[in-house]
Amino acid sequence: MENNIALTVIIPVYNAASDLPRCLDSVCHQSLQNMEIICVNDGSTDDSAQILNRYAKDDSRFKIITQKNQGLSAARNAGLEAVQGEYVFFLDADDWLHPQTLEIFYQTAQKNAAPVVVGETFCRLGKDIPKLQSYNIEKMRSIIRRPALQNLYKHRHVSAVAWNKLYRADIVKNRRFINGIFFEDWPFTTCLFADIDCYAVVKQPLYMYNTSSVSITRSCFSLKKINDYMTGIRYVAQYFAVPEKQNLWRLVQKKRLALSVKMMLSKISKSKENQAELENFFKKEYLNLQKEKIICKKDLSIKSLFRLYRLLWHQRCR
């Protein structure tokens, strides 16, 4: 690859000043040093820009991209356009890494000639920081999972997310996250894993996921979030509509699209605000997907079916 850079770390940044120094320090102090660090400042209004500029001044590996606020997908896409490394790793600005994370992922990819390396575990962090142990990389055993998409669904710990994975640059540089939506990770990973035959596995918990920050998945459910789920479902359906992907379509319907429906139904059932409005909008969109044979009712779990029938019955009674 250009400049012989081993890997590129892409960090989208939006108003992350309180967590950003810890995130950036964890990248700077990695045991693998041959990298570029692309930070995309997505219209931050706090001190994030100043922090990024300070790190870039002291470390030539930093590349800062500044843009108007367009959301996480657009920030990651801007980073992908600038990639020069042989591999790509996505890191969220409120998370951080074990000091050996990138070296372990990179060596695993090299040893196995793997297009993707998946971290099947990660550390959930609140306010407490765990004591980190050192790993003997030479003694680590490699695991290869094949076929890729089937095994990603079977070992679902981090199947949907873009982070905690290392990607060979040539298979992601020309891909893009869907702009302007929440839950942008799962369409990206679903389509990508359909295009590779296998992936390598890292079992050690090397990615530090910050549970104390405000999470989209924990925030109020809304009409936009239903619409964004539906956008992802239609995007994936179109991707798998080509003849060469038809052999994987039923798997995606049963394992991924049904899960999206399950998650929407669960969040609607727990919503305390605008539940009737959410139910009405979901019903309309769900019936359209069913009519177009994108969603199969028989793929839903018993609990999801119960919630679905209850929702439809409520709608008839109103």
Sequence and secondary structure as in RCSB ss.txt:
>XXXX:A:sequence
MENNIALTVIIPVYNAASDLPRCLDSVCHQSLQNMEIICVNDGSTDDSAQILNRYAKDDSRFKIITQKNQGLSAA
RNAGLEAVQGEYVFFLDADDWLHPQTLEIFYQTAQKNAAPVVVGETFCRLGKDIPKLQSYNIEKMRSIIRRPALQ
NLYKHRHVSAVAWNKLYRADIVKNRRFINGIFFEDWPFTTCLFADIDCYAVVKQPLYMYNTSSVSITRSCFSLKK
INDYMTGIRYVAQYFAVPEKQNLWRLVQKKRLALSVKMMLSKISKSKENQAELENFFKKEYLNLQKEKIICKKDL
SIKSLFRLYRLLWHQRCR
>XXXX:A:secstr
 GGG  EEEEEEESS TTTHHHHHHHHHT S   EEEEEEEES  SSHHHHHHHHHHH TTEEEEEE    HHHH
HHHHHHT  SSEEEE  TT EE TTHHHHHHHHHHHHT SEEEE   EEESS         GGG   EEESSHHH
HHHHS TTSS SSSEEEEHHHHTT    TT SS HHHHHHHHHHT S EEEE S  EEEETTS  GGGS   HHH
HHHHHHHHHHHHHHTTSGGGHHHHHHHIIIIIHHHHHHHHHHHHH  SSHHHHHHHHHHHHHHHHHTTSS GGGS
 HHHHHHHHHHHHHHHH 
